[in-house]
């Protein structure tokens, strides 16, 4: 290698450029508070950071889904509780109507109250959630689930489709409920000993008919069937309560997962300010030294040493 003025200038310039680049990188890290500014700085580290952020984004979507399901279940729980309260009152009225001391006109007055209770239950059965979808229609959320066909008692016209949404990496939850799940029919024993499935509102309408006509068989049968309707509602409420409990548990799992991911991401991505400031000060000193050396070297020439 030949030592020349050009070589000294080139080496000095290269040293200053390297020092300036390192200093600019440290300053950018301090400004953003991140270890990695561009993926080219540390490809493996950048890849890990991106993967962790992707996982955290998914956890956020799972939490949003859980909140949506929780809102729906809370609406269902409130609705079913209201129906249960109405059904309990209906049984009280039915038992009162079965009293032998009442006259037909007194029973008709009670029949009016029963009709009002039944109409309220039908309105609740056709309730909508905050999104404007019918709660108990299965997947047919755009049309009322209970409709009176040909002037008869309201029948369930929804479907039994159960839709699910992912709330975890390997867990899903049901987001809808059919009308027969919430308003379960009862099995009625016929005079010939056989059984027949009777819809929720058929039971109510038969009971009202029995009270209005002072038909003791219909009234007594209706009181017994009201107990079965209450059992069905209680079972539906238990399912809703179980779902709400599962949501709380899954939320806890997600929160723990997010906390662990955040901690890991911080250790990989966030900057240690103390170490970074110390490093930047060293780089500034190195750059100043290089600049000072270059200033002195630039004034020298090999001709000065030729005698």
C-alpha positions as CSV (number, residue, x, y, z in Angstrom):
1,X,0.0,0.0,0.0
2,X,1.3,3.4,-0.9
3,X,0.9,6.1,1.7
4,X,-0.4,9.3,0.1
5,X,-2.2,12.4,1.0
6,X,-5.3,11.0,-0.9
7,X,-5.2,7.9,1.3
8,X,-5.1,9.9,4.5
9,X,-8.0,12.0,3.4
10,X,-10.1,9.0,2.3
11,X,-9.5,7.1,5.6
12,X,-10.4,10.2,7.6
13,X,-13.5,10.9,5.6
14,X,-14.6,7.3,6.0
15,X,-14.2,7.4,9.7
16,X,-16.2,10.6,10.1
17,X,-19.0,9.2,7.8
18,X,-19.2,6.1,9.9
19,X,-19.3,8.0,13.1
20,X,-22.0,10.4,11.8
21,X,-24.1,7.5,10.6
22,X,-23.9,5.7,14.0
23,X,-24.7,9.0,15.8
24,X,-27.7,9.7,13.6
25,X,-29.0,6.2,14.2
26,X,-28.7,6.6,18.0
27,X,-30.4,10.0,17.8
28,X,-33.3,8.5,15.8
29,X,-33.6,5.7,18.4
30,X,-33.8,8.2,21.2
31,X,-36.3,10.3,19.3
32,X,-38.7,7.3,18.7
33,X,-37.8,5.3,21.8
34,X,-37.3,2.2,19.8
35,X,-34.3,-0.1,19.3
36,X,-35.1,-0.9,15.7
37,X,-35.9,2.0,13.4
38,X,-35.9,0.2,10.0
39,X,-36.1,-3.6,9.4
40,X,-32.6,-3.5,7.9
41,X,-31.2,-2.5,11.2
42,X,-31.9,-5.9,12.7
43,X,-33.9,-8.2,10.4
44,X,-34.4,-11.0,13.0
45,X,-35.5,-8.6,15.7
46,X,-37.8,-6.7,13.3
47,X,-39.4,-10.0,12.3
48,X,-40.0,-11.0,15.9
49,X,-41.5,-7.5,16.7
50,X,-43.9,-7.8,13.7
51,X,-45.0,-11.3,14.8
52,X,-45.7,-10.2,18.3
53,X,-47.7,-7.2,17.1
54,X,-49.7,-9.5,14.8
55,X,-50.6,-11.8,17.7
56,X,-51.6,-8.8,19.9
57,X,-53.8,-7.5,17.1
58,X,-55.6,-10.9,17.0
59,X,-56.1,-10.7,20.7
60,X,-57.7,-7.3,20.3
61,X,-60.1,-8.7,17.7
62,X,-60.9,-11.6,20.1
63,X,-61.7,-9.1,22.9
64,X,-64.0,-7.1,20.5
65,X,-65.8,-10.3,19.6
66,X,-66.2,-11.2,23.3
67,X,-67.6,-7.8,24.1
68,X,-70.1,-8.2,21.3
69,X,-71.2,-11.6,22.5
70,X,-71.4,-10.4,26.1
71,X,-73.7,-7.6,25.0
72,X,-76.0,-10.0,23.2
73,X,-76.1,-12.5,26.1
74,X,-76.8,-9.7,28.6
75,X,-79.8,-8.7,26.4
76,X,-81.0,-12.3,26.2
77,X,-80.6,-12.7,30.0
78,X,-82.6,-9.5,30.7
79,X,-85.4,-10.6,28.2
80,X,-85.6,-14.1,29.6
81,X,-85.8,-12.8,33.1
82,X,-88.7,-10.5,32.1
83,X,-90.5,-13.4,30.5
84,X,-89.9,-15.6,33.6
85,X,-91.5,-12.9,35.8
86,X,-94.5,-12.7,33.5
87,X,-94.9,-16.5,33.5
88,X,-94.8,-16.6,37.3
89,X,-97.5,-14.0,37.4
90,X,-99.5,-16.0,34.8
91,X,-99.3,-19.0,37.0
92,X,-100.6,-17.1,40.0
93,X,-103.5,-15.9,37.9
94,X,-104.2,-19.4,36.6
95,X,-104.2,-20.9,40.1
96,X,-106.6,-18.1,41.2
97,X,-108.8,-18.8,38.2
98,X,-109.0,-22.5,39.1
99,X,-110.7,-21.6,42.4
100,X,-114.2,-23.1,42.6
101,X,-115.6,-20.0,44.3
102,X,-115.1,-17.8,41.2
103,X,-117.9,-17.1,38.8
104,X,-117.5,-17.3,35.0
105,X,-117.4,-13.5,34.8
106,X,-114.6,-13.3,37.4
107,X,-112.6,-15.8,35.4
108,X,-113.1,-13.8,32.2
109,X,-111.6,-10.8,34.0
110,X,-108.6,-12.9,34.9
111,X,-108.5,-14.1,31.3
112,X,-108.1,-10.5,30.2
113,X,-105.0,-10.2,32.5
114,X,-103.6,-13.5,31.2
115,X,-104.1,-12.3,27.6
116,X,-102.1,-9.2,28.4
117,X,-99.3,-11.3,30.0
118,X,-99.3,-13.5,27.0
119,X,-99.0,-10.5,24.6
120,X,-96.1,-9.1,26.6
121,X,-94.3,-12.4,26.4
122,X,-94.8,-12.5,22.6
123,X,-93.4,-9.0,22.3
124,X,-90.4,-10.1,24.4
125,X,-89.9,-13.3,22.3
126,X,-89.7,-11.0,19.2
127,X,-87.3,-8.7,20.8
128,X,-84.3,-7.2,18.9
129,X,-80.8,-6.7,20.1
130,X,-78.8,-3.4,19.9
131,X,-77.9,-4.3,16.3
132,X,-81.6,-4.4,15.2
133,X,-81.5,-8.2,14.8
134,X,-84.1,-10.5,16.3
135,X,-82.6,-12.3,19.4
136,X,-84.3,-15.6,19.2
137,X,-84.6,-16.3,15.4
138,X,-81.6,-18.5,14.9
139,X,-79.9,-17.2,11.8
140,X,-83.1,-15.6,10.4
141,X,-82.4,-12.4,12.3
142,X,-84.3,-10.1,9.9
143,X,-87.8,-11.4,10.5
144,X,-89.8,-12.0,13.7
145,X,-89.3,-15.5,15.1
146,X,-92.8,-16.0,16.4
147,X,-95.7,-15.4,14.0
148,X,-99.4,-16.3,14.3
149,X,-100.2,-18.4,11.2
150,X,-103.8,-18.6,9.9
151,X,-105.1,-16.9,13.0
152,X,-103.8,-19.6,15.3
153,X,-101.3,-19.4,18.1
154,X,-97.9,-17.9,17.3
155,X,-95.5,-20.5,16.0
156,X,-91.7,-20.4,15.7
157,X,-90.7,-19.7,12.1
158,X,-87.0,-19.1,12.7
159,X,-84.4,-21.8,12.2
160,X,-82.1,-23.9,14.4
161,X,-78.8,-22.7,12.9
162,X,-76.2,-21.9,15.6
163,X,-73.6,-19.4,14.5
164,X,-70.2,-19.1,16.3
165,X,-67.4,-16.5,16.4
166,X,-63.8,-17.1,17.3
167,X,-62.9,-15.6,20.7
168,X,-59.4,-17.3,21.1
169,X,-56.8,-19.1,19.1
170,X,-58.7,-22.3,19.5
171,X,-62.0,-21.3,21.0
172,X,-65.3,-20.1,19.7
173,X,-68.6,-19.1,21.2
174,X,-72.2,-19.2,20.1
175,X,-73.6,-15.8,19.1
176,X,-77.3,-16.7,18.5
177,X,-80.1,-18.6,20.0
178,X,-83.2,-20.2,18.5
179,X,-86.7,-19.5,19.8
180,X,-87.2,-23.2,20.8
181,X,-84.0,-23.0,22.9
182,X,-85.4,-20.1,24.8
183,X,-89.1,-20.8,24.6
184,X,-89.1,-24.5,24.8
185,X,-92.3,-26.4,23.9
186,X,-93.8,-29.0,26.3
187,X,-94.9,-32.6,25.8
188,X,-98.6,-32.8,26.4
189,X,-100.2,-36.2,27.2
190,X,-103.3,-36.8,25.0
191,X,-106.4,-38.7,26.1
192,X,-105.2,-41.8,24.3
193,X,-102.0,-41.8,26.3
194,X,-99.8,-40.6,23.5
195,X,-97.7,-37.4,23.8
196,X,-97.7,-34.3,21.5
197,X,-95.3,-31.4,21.4
198,X,-97.1,-28.2,22.1
199,X,-95.5,-24.7,21.5
200,X,-94.9,-22.2,24.2
201,X,-97.7,-19.8,23.1
202,X,-100.1,-22.7,22.3
203,X,-99.9,-23.5,26.0
204,X,-100.7,-19.9,26.9
205,X,-103.6,-19.6,24.5
206,X,-105.1,-23.0,25.6
207,X,-104.9,-21.8,29.3
208,X,-106.6,-18.5,28.4
209,X,-109.3,-20.4,26.5
210,X,-109.9,-22.6,29.6
211,X,-110.1,-19.6,31.9
212,X,-112.5,-17.7,29.7
213,X,-114.7,-20.8,29.2
214,X,-114.4,-22.0,32.8
215,X,-113.0,-25.3,31.4
216,X,-111.5,-27.0,34.5
217,X,-109.5,-29.6,32.5
218,X,-107.8,-26.9,30.4
219,X,-107.1,-24.8,33.4
220,X,-105.6,-27.6,35.5
221,X,-103.6,-28.8,32.5
222,X,-102.5,-25.3,31.8
223,X,-101.2,-24.8,35.4
224,X,-99.1,-27.9,35.1
225,X,-97.7,-27.0,31.7
226,X,-96.7,-23.5,33.0
227,X,-94.3,-25.3,35.3
228,X,-92.7,-27.0,32.3
229,X,-92.5,-23.6,30.5
230,X,-90.8,-22.1,33.6
231,X,-88.3,-25.1,33.6
232,X,-87.5,-24.4,30.0
233,X,-86.9,-20.7,30.6
234,X,-84.7,-21.5,33.7
235,X,-82.6,-23.9,31.6
236,X,-82.2,-21.2,28.9
237,X,-81.2,-18.6,31.5
238,X,-78.7,-21.1,32.9
239,X,-77.1,-21.5,29.5
240,X,-76.9,-17.7,29.1
241,X,-75.3,-17.4,32.5
242,X,-72.8,-20.1,31.7
243,X,-71.9,-18.2,28.5
244,X,-71.4,-14.9,30.5
245,X,-69.2,-16.8,32.9
246,X,-67.1,-18.2,30.0
247,X,-66.7,-14.7,28.6
248,X,-65.3,-13.5,31.9
249,X,-62.8,-16.4,32.0
250,X,-61.8,-15.9,28.4
251,X,-61.3,-12.2,28.9
252,X,-59.0,-13.0,31.8
253,X,-57.0,-15.4,29.6
254,X,-56.7,-12.8,26.8
255,X,-55.7,-10.1,29.3
256,X,-52.9,-12.3,30.7
257,X,-51.8,-13.2,27.2
258,X,-51.7,-9.5,26.1
259,X,-49.7,-8.6,29.3
260,X,-47.1,-11.3,28.5
261,X,-46.9,-10.2,24.9
262,X,-46.6,-6.6,25.9
263,X,-43.7,-7.4,28.3
264,X,-41.9,-9.5,25.7
265,X,-42.4,-6.9,23.0
266,X,-41.2,-4.1,25.2
267,X,-38.0,-6.0,26.0
268,X,-37.3,-6.5,22.3
269,X,-38.6,-3.2,20.9
270,X,-38.3,-0.4,23.5
271,X,-35.1,1.5,24.0
272,X,-33.0,1.5,27.2
273,X,-32.6,5.3,27.4
274,X,-29.7,5.2,29.9
275,X,-27.6,2.8,27.8
276,X,-28.6,4.7,24.6
277,X,-27.6,8.1,25.9
278,X,-24.3,6.8,27.1
279,X,-23.7,5.2,23.7
280,X,-24.7,8.4,21.9
281,X,-22.3,10.5,24.1
282,X,-19.5,8.1,23.2
283,X,-20.3,8.4,19.5
284,X,-20.3,12.2,19.8
285,X,-16.9,12.1,21.4
286,X,-15.7,9.7,18.7
287,X,-17.0,12.0,15.9
288,X,-15.5,15.1,17.5
289,X,-12.1,13.3,17.8
290,X,-12.3,12.2,14.2
291,X,-13.2,15.8,13.1
292,X,-10.3,17.2,15.1
293,X,-7.9,14.7,13.7
294,X,-9.0,15.4,10.2
295,X,-8.5,19.1,10.7
296,X,-4.9,18.5,11.6
297,X,-4.3,15.9,9.0
298,X,-5.7,18.1,6.2
299,X,-3.1,20.7,6.9
300,X,-0.2,18.2,6.5
301,X,1.5,17.1,3.3
302,X,4.2,14.5,2.7
303,X,6.2,17.2,1.1
304,X,6.7,18.7,4.5
305,X,8.8,15.6,5.4
306,X,10.9,15.5,2.3
307,X,14.4,16.9,2.9
